[in-house]
Amino acid sequence: MRVSRSFYQVLQIDPEAEPDVIEVVYRRLARKYHPDVSAETDAAQRMMELNAAYEVLRDPLRRARYDREIARRQVNPEPEGRWAGEPEPSDDAEWAGCHRHPGFGAVATCSDCGTGLCAYCARLFQPATCTDCLLRWAGHRRLRLAMPAVGLLGLVAVGYVAWTWLLHLVLGFDPSAWLLLGLAYWTGSLFFGIRGARELTPESETIVSGFIGCLLGPFFAPVLVGRSLWEYRRLHRLEAVARTG
């Protein structure tokens, strides 16, 4: 038998509480009793009660109807069987559940696909996104973030071969490996230098950006590659949260 408690008692708030108070209290209790994070034996039951209460009290129209029902039940009490004061579900009230935790009411929707998210899932990412959409986005983003590092290595390798061919076979010089490596790195960093110059001086002409890129390419390349690798690391953390959160 369910405990005879009103929705206000479930959320531990005053019947005159403002909507923002209801929101804050619900999220605090959801963090405490969600089965994924709570060690309480009755966490699932408590979470279901919290979701049921929040679904009604967060909607002004449903809350007003609920308050009228409570007042009527206080005058004409009915046998227990539901939460005290809980109105009969109407046919036009559709209950939306969380896509990852069936049985828990949705308090938000995924900004990409629109699927329902419970309070716990809605807190994982901002803007609210379901784990499926996050992992799909991360898969595309991971490739883009890895391209600068892979591209720099490839350009340096191509430059090393090109400078070896030009100096040794065409001009007849016998340069050291360090000189070849330095020239290869300089030519391989030109693309990153031009890109960095355009970020610093977006309104400059192409010739100016190219000149700046030739001079500062060796310095821009590690900065841009390091930034991509840092974002890659953050993306990996997001994926870990999406899989285990």
C-alpha positions as CSV (number, residue, x, y, z in Angstrom):
1,M,0.0,0.0,0.0
2,R,1.4,3.4,-0.9
3,V,2.1,5.9,1.8
4,S,-0.7,8.4,2.1
5,R,1.1,11.6,1.3
6,S,0.3,14.6,-0.9
7,F,2.6,15.7,-3.7
8,Y,3.7,18.6,-1.6
9,Q,4.8,16.2,1.2
10,V,6.6,14.1,-1.3
11,L,8.7,17.0,-2.4
12,Q,8.9,18.4,1.1
13,I,7.7,21.8,0.1
14,D,5.0,24.2,1.2
15,P,1.7,24.2,-0.8
16,E,2.4,27.9,-1.6
17,A,5.9,27.2,-2.9
18,E,6.9,29.1,-6.1
19,P,7.7,27.2,-9.3
20,D,11.4,27.9,-9.1
21,V,11.4,26.5,-5.5
22,I,9.7,23.4,-6.8
23,E,12.3,23.0,-9.5
24,V,15.3,23.4,-7.2
25,V,13.9,21.0,-4.6
26,Y,13.0,18.4,-7.1
27,R,16.5,18.4,-8.7
28,R,18.1,18.2,-5.3
29,L,16.0,15.2,-4.3
30,A,16.5,13.6,-7.7
31,R,20.2,13.7,-7.2
32,K,19.8,12.1,-3.9
33,Y,17.3,9.3,-4.8
34,H,18.0,8.5,-8.4
35,P,18.7,4.7,-8.6
36,D,21.9,5.3,-10.6
37,V,23.5,7.2,-7.8
38,S,21.6,6.4,-4.6
39,A,22.4,3.5,-2.3
40,E,19.0,3.7,-0.6
41,T,17.0,0.5,-0.8
42,D,13.8,2.3,-1.7
43,A,15.5,4.8,-4.1
44,A,13.5,3.6,-7.1
45,Q,10.2,3.9,-5.3
46,R,11.1,7.3,-3.9
47,M,12.2,8.5,-7.4
48,M,8.9,7.4,-8.9
49,E,7.0,9.4,-6.2
50,L,9.2,12.4,-6.9
51,N,8.6,12.2,-10.6
52,A,4.8,11.8,-10.2
53,A,4.7,14.8,-7.9
54,Y,6.9,17.0,-10.1
55,E,5.0,16.1,-13.2
56,V,1.9,17.6,-11.7
57,L,3.2,20.5,-9.6
58,R,5.5,21.9,-12.4
59,D,2.5,22.5,-14.7
60,P,0.3,25.5,-13.5
61,L,-2.9,24.1,-14.9
62,R,-2.4,20.6,-13.5
63,R,-1.3,22.0,-10.2
64,A,-4.4,24.1,-9.9
65,R,-6.6,21.1,-10.7
66,Y,-4.6,19.1,-8.1
67,D,-5.1,21.8,-5.5
68,R,-8.9,21.8,-6.1
69,E,-8.9,18.0,-5.9
70,I,-7.1,18.1,-2.5
71,A,-9.6,20.6,-1.2
72,R,-12.5,18.4,-2.3
73,R,-10.9,15.3,-0.8
74,Q,-10.5,17.0,2.5
75,V,-14.2,17.6,2.6
76,N,-15.2,14.2,1.1
77,P,-12.3,11.7,1.9
78,E,-12.1,8.6,-0.3
79,P,-10.5,5.2,0.4
80,E,-6.8,5.0,0.0
81,G,-5.4,3.3,-3.0
82,R,-3.5,6.2,-4.5
83,W,-1.5,9.0,-3.0
84,A,-3.8,11.2,-0.9
85,G,-5.2,13.9,-3.0
86,E,-3.9,12.4,-6.2
87,P,-6.4,13.3,-9.0
88,E,-7.6,10.7,-11.5
89,P,-5.5,10.7,-14.6
90,S,-7.2,12.4,-17.5
91,D,-7.3,11.0,-21.0
92,D,-5.6,14.1,-22.5
93,A,-2.7,13.9,-20.0
94,E,0.1,12.1,-21.7
95,W,2.9,10.8,-19.6
96,A,6.4,11.0,-21.1
97,G,9.2,8.7,-19.7
98,C,12.9,8.9,-19.9
99,H,14.4,7.0,-22.9
100,R,17.2,5.6,-20.8
101,H,15.4,5.0,-17.5
102,P,11.9,3.7,-18.3
103,G,9.4,4.4,-15.5
104,F,10.9,7.8,-14.6
105,G,9.1,10.8,-15.9
106,A,10.8,13.1,-18.4
107,V,11.6,16.6,-17.2
108,A,13.3,17.7,-20.4
109,T,13.8,16.7,-24.0
110,C,16.9,16.1,-26.0
111,S,17.8,19.2,-28.0
112,D,18.7,17.1,-31.0
113,C,16.1,14.3,-31.3
114,G,13.5,15.4,-28.8
115,T,13.5,12.2,-26.7
116,G,12.5,12.4,-23.1
117,L,15.1,12.9,-20.3
118,C,14.7,12.4,-16.6
119,A,16.2,14.9,-14.2
120,Y,19.4,12.8,-13.9
121,C,19.9,12.5,-17.7
122,A,19.0,16.2,-18.2
123,R,21.8,17.2,-15.9
124,L,24.6,15.3,-17.7
125,F,25.0,17.7,-20.6
126,Q,24.0,21.2,-21.4
127,P,22.1,21.8,-23.5
128,A,20.2,18.7,-22.5
129,T,21.1,15.9,-24.9
130,C,20.5,12.2,-24.8
131,T,23.4,9.8,-24.7
132,D,22.8,8.4,-28.1
133,C,22.9,11.8,-29.8
134,L,26.0,12.8,-27.7
135,L,27.9,9.7,-28.7
136,R,26.9,10.1,-32.4
137,W,28.1,13.7,-32.3
138,A,31.3,12.7,-30.5
139,G,32.1,10.2,-33.2
140,H,32.1,12.9,-35.9
141,R,33.9,15.4,-33.7
142,R,36.6,12.9,-32.7
143,L,37.7,12.6,-36.3
144,R,37.9,16.4,-36.8
145,L,39.9,16.9,-33.7
146,A,42.4,14.2,-34.6
147,M,43.0,15.5,-38.1
148,P,45.4,18.4,-37.1
149,A,47.9,16.1,-35.4
150,V,47.7,13.4,-38.1
151,G,47.9,16.1,-40.8
152,L,51.0,17.7,-39.3
153,L,52.8,14.4,-39.1
154,G,51.8,13.6,-42.7
155,L,52.9,17.0,-44.0
156,V,56.3,16.7,-42.2
157,A,56.8,13.3,-43.7
158,V,56.0,14.6,-47.2
159,G,58.2,17.6,-46.7
160,Y,61.2,15.4,-45.5
161,V,60.9,13.3,-48.7
162,A,60.6,16.4,-50.9
163,W,63.5,18.3,-49.4
164,T,65.7,15.1,-49.5
165,W,64.9,14.8,-53.2
166,L,65.5,18.5,-53.9
167,L,68.7,19.0,-52.0
168,H,70.3,15.6,-52.5
169,L,69.3,14.4,-55.9
170,V,68.6,17.6,-57.7
171,L,71.1,20.1,-56.2
172,G,73.7,17.6,-55.2
173,F,73.9,18.7,-51.5
174,D,74.4,16.2,-48.7
175,P,72.3,17.9,-45.9
176,S,72.2,16.5,-42.4
177,A,69.1,14.7,-41.1
178,W,68.5,17.5,-38.6
179,L,68.5,20.1,-41.4
180,L,66.1,18.0,-43.4
181,L,63.9,17.6,-40.4
182,G,63.8,21.3,-39.7
183,L,63.0,22.2,-43.3
184,A,60.3,19.5,-43.4
185,Y,58.7,20.8,-40.2
186,W,58.8,24.4,-41.5
187,T,57.0,23.5,-44.7
188,G,54.6,21.2,-42.9
189,S,53.7,24.0,-40.5
190,L,52.8,26.5,-43.3
191,F,49.2,25.4,-43.4
192,F,48.8,25.9,-39.6
193,G,50.6,29.2,-39.8
194,I,48.2,30.5,-42.4
195,R,45.3,29.3,-40.4
196,G,46.6,30.9,-37.2
197,A,47.3,34.1,-39.1
198,R,43.7,34.3,-40.3
199,E,42.5,33.7,-36.7
200,L,44.7,36.6,-35.5
201,T,44.0,38.9,-38.4
202,P,40.8,37.8,-40.0
203,E,40.4,41.0,-42.1
204,S,43.9,40.9,-43.6
205,E,44.6,40.1,-47.2
206,T,45.6,36.6,-48.4
207,I,49.2,37.7,-49.2
208,V,49.6,39.2,-45.7
209,S,48.2,36.0,-44.1
210,G,50.6,33.9,-46.2
211,F,53.6,36.0,-45.2
212,I,52.7,35.8,-41.5
213,G,52.1,32.1,-41.8
214,C,55.5,31.5,-43.3
215,L,57.2,33.3,-40.5
216,L,55.1,32.0,-37.6
217,G,54.0,28.6,-38.9
218,P,56.5,26.7,-36.7
219,F,55.0,28.4,-33.6
220,F,51.3,28.2,-34.6
221,A,51.4,24.5,-35.5
222,P,52.1,23.2,-32.0
223,V,49.5,25.6,-30.5
224,L,46.8,24.5,-32.9
225,V,47.6,20.8,-32.6
226,G,47.8,21.1,-28.8
227,R,44.4,22.8,-28.7
228,S,42.9,20.0,-30.8
229,L,44.4,17.4,-28.6
230,W,43.1,19.1,-25.5
231,E,39.6,19.2,-27.0
232,Y,40.0,15.6,-27.9
233,R,40.7,14.8,-24.2
234,R,37.6,16.7,-23.1
235,L,35.6,14.8,-25.7
236,H,36.8,11.5,-24.4
237,R,35.6,12.5,-20.9
238,L,32.2,13.4,-22.3
239,E,32.0,10.0,-24.0
240,A,32.9,8.3,-20.7
241,V,30.1,10.1,-18.9
242,A,27.6,9.2,-21.6
243,R,28.5,5.5,-21.4
244,T,28.6,5.2,-17.6
245,G,26.6,8.2,-16.3
